[in-house]
Amino acid sequence: DFVWQRPQHVLSRLAARHGRPVIFIEEPVREEAGSPFWEKRYAQPGVLVCRPHTAVEEAGFSAKQVPELRGMVASLLKEETSGRCDTWFYTPMAVPVLDALDARIVVYDAMDELAGFRFAPPELPAREEELLRAAHVVFTGGPSLYRARKSRHHNVHCFPSSVDREHFGRARSAMPDPEPQRDLPRPRLGFFGVIDERMDLGLLDAIARSHPEWNVVMLGPVVKIDPSELPRHPNIHWLGHQPYEALPAFLANWDICLMPFALNGATRFISPTKTLEYM
């Protein structure tokens, strides 16, 4: 239910084009009472999204969650599969669950340098080393991530994110202006994506102050930063998470596309998919 990006694109295409059923295991959700259970739904044809509900307080694939998740994952695969599976990791934090799988192939797709993100778990580097030992192949989301890992595994491939050309190509033609920005005067400067510690909030503040005639449109969920930190001006419009289907219409009615990223540890290895989506 988060922003539609690399994991969703790649795994939904594996299911659609190769007829391989995909089970997408999300991070656990706290369930205060009762036995642990799976919340299941089909997000795309052939893509079964499974969200575990457990009574464990610690979030994510934490050490306390792992014993619960191992048993749940083993039972899930008995229910949903009839043989060995290929296992595709987007976070090293999930590697302890590998013990519960009869994995034929282990893939590690390093989409981001997660250790550089705010609130990164301290055990993340050790778990990545464990995943690199277990993986048969490693893909990286861009050249800088490739350079950082090419000497750490014998089978590393630079696999930059591509673009949903048909979807975003619609923005090249006139499209109706979405209601949330319909009444904003031009010029409009827009951004879509996750709004977190990678944003240069000082830069956005300076843009708004120095050019009150420009309207800055910011689309996306705010995570890991306090919303009170966001610069507030009449010409900055924080419109929240918008559905993937609506993005081309927003884009078609902007004059400038922004990537206002800060230069920090979280952006050192960044290779934004939105570069090609904007273009």
N, C-alpha and C positions, 0 to 999 in steps of 0.2 A: 504493500500500500504506500510505499515511499516513492521517491522520484524514479521514473522509468529510465534506466541507464544500462551500462554494460552487462551486468549479470542477467537482467531481464531480456535484453536483446539477444545475447549469445545463446542462452539456454532455451528460449522459446523457438529460436531457429533450429537448434539441434532436434527439438521435438517435431517441428513442422516439416523439415526438409529430409530428415533421415528416419522418421517414424520411430524414434527412440523415446519411450516414455521417460519423463523427467520428474523426479521428486525433489522439490526445492524446500530445504529445511531452514526455517527462520530461527531467529534467536528466541529464547523462551520468554513467556509472559507469566507474571506472578499470579497464582491462583491461591487465594487465602485458605480456602476450605476444600475438602474432598480429595479424591485421588487424582494423580496426574493424568492428563488426557491430551489427545491431538485435536486441534482445530484444522479441518481440511477444506480446501476449496480448489476448483480448477480455475486458474487465472488466465490460461490460454489453452487451446487444444493440446492435449498431451502433457500439460504442465500442472502437476498436482502440488499445491503449496501447503506445507504442513507446519503449523505453528504449535510448539509444545507449551502446555500450561503446567507449571509445577508450583509447589509450595515454597520453593527456595527463594530467599530474599535477594541474594546477589544476582545481578542482571548478567545477561550475555552468557558466553561459554566459560563461566568462572569455575574455579576448582570445586566449589560446592555443588554446582549444577551438573558437573560431568558424570558422577555415578548415576544420577537420575536419568540423564539423557542417554547414556549407553544402553540401559535396559529398554528405554522407550524406542530408540532408533532400531535396535535389534528386532523388537516386536513389530515395528512399522514395516520393516523390509520383508518380514515373513508374510505380512498381510498383503503388501502391495507389489511384490516382485516374485518371480519364479526361478531366479537363478542369481549368478554373480552380477555385480554392478560395477560400473565405472564411477569413480568418485571425483568430484570437481570442487575444489576449495576456493572460496573468495576471502576467507579470513583464516590465518593460522591459529586463531584462538579455538577453532573447532577440531583441531587435530587429535585431541584425546579421544574423540568419539570414533576415530578410525578403527579402534580395536573392535567395535561392535559391527563392523562391516566386513563382508567377504569381498574385498575390493579387487577387481581384476586390473584396473588402471587407476593411478592416482595422479590427478592434474592439479597444479597450483597456478591459478591465474592471479598474478599480483597486479591489481588494478590501481592501488595507491600505496604510498609509504605510510602504512597505518601507525607505525611507531612514532611518527612525527606529529600525529594529531593530538589535540588537547584531550586529556583524560585517558590516554592510551594505557591499557593494563600493563603493569610492570613486567609480567611474565610473557608479554608478546614477543620480544626478541628470541627467547628460548624456544617458544613454540614454533616460531618460524624456522629455526634451525632444525627442529624435529620434523617439520613438514618437508623441508628441503631434502632431508635424508630419506623420507618415505616416497617422495614424488618421483614418478617416471618422466614427467615433462613439466617444464615451468614456462608459462607465458608472462610477458610483462606488458603493461598498458602504454608504454612509451619508451623512447630511447634512453632517457635518464634512468628509469627503473631497470632497464636492460643492463646498462653499464654497471649499476650497483649490484647486480646479481649474476652476471655472466661468469664470474670466477668462483661462484659458490655452488654451482651445480653443473653436471656434465651435459645437460640437455635443455638449455635456456633459449627461448625464441622471443624476439621483439614482435609483439602483436598489438600495434596501436589500434585504438578504437576507430571504427569507421562511422558512417552516418546513415540514418534511415532516409535515403535520398527521396523516395516517393513522398514520405510524410512531410519532411521539411521543405521539399521542392514546391509544395503548394503555396508557400509564402512568397514565391516569386510573382504570383498573380495577385490581383486585388482580392482581398477577403474582408468580410464584414468586421468592423472593429468590435472587439469584445466589450461587453457592458462595463466591466470594472475600470476601463481606461477610456471609454467612449467620449467623455466630456473633457478630457485633458487637452489643453492647447499644445501645439507643436512649437519648437522641436521636442521630440521625445527620445530619451536615452534609456534603453532597456537592458535588463539582465534576467536570465532565468537559471535556476540551479539552487543547490543547498546554500543557505546563508549561515556561515559558521566562522570559526577562527581564521579561515583563509581570506575573509573579506578585509579590505583596507577601508575601515569605517572612517578614518580620518580623511582619506581621499574623497569619499562620497560626501562627507560634510563640507569639504572645501569646494567641491563642484557646486553643491547646492547654494552655498553662501556667495560664491563669486559670480554665479549666473542664475539669478532668481527667475529669469525668463525661460530656463530649460526645465523640463519635467523629467525626473528620473523615476522609472518604473522598475520596481524590484519584485520579481516573482520567485517564490520558493519558501520552504519551511525554514524556520529559525531553530537551529540546534546547537547545543553546547555553548552558546553565548546567551547572556541575559538580554531579553528584548529591550530592557531599559538602556542598554549600551548603544542601540541603533540611533543614528542621528535623525532628529525630527525637525523637518522643515516643511512649509506648505508645498514645496515643489519636489519632495521625495515621497513616493507612494509605495508603501509596503503592502502588497496585495496577497501575500501568503501563498500557500501551495495551490497551484493550478493544475488541472488534469493535463496529461501528456497530449491528449487529442486537441487541446485548445492552444498549445504553444505556437503553431504556425500562424494562427490568426493574430496573436499578440505581436509576433515577429514582423508580420507583413505591414503592421501599422506603426512601427518604430522608424526613426530616422538614423539612429546610431545604436549599435549593439555594444554592450560593455562587458569587459571581464576585469572588474576592479579588485584583483587579487593583491594581497600584501606579499612582501618578500619575507618569508619566515620558514620555520622548519616544516610546516604543513604544506607549503607550496614548492619546496625545493625540487621535488620530483614530479610536479604536476604536469599532466598532459590532457587538458580539458577536452572532452568530447564536444562541448558546445562550440569549439572553434569551427568544426566542420558543419555543425548544425546551423550556426549563424551564416556561414558562407553559402 
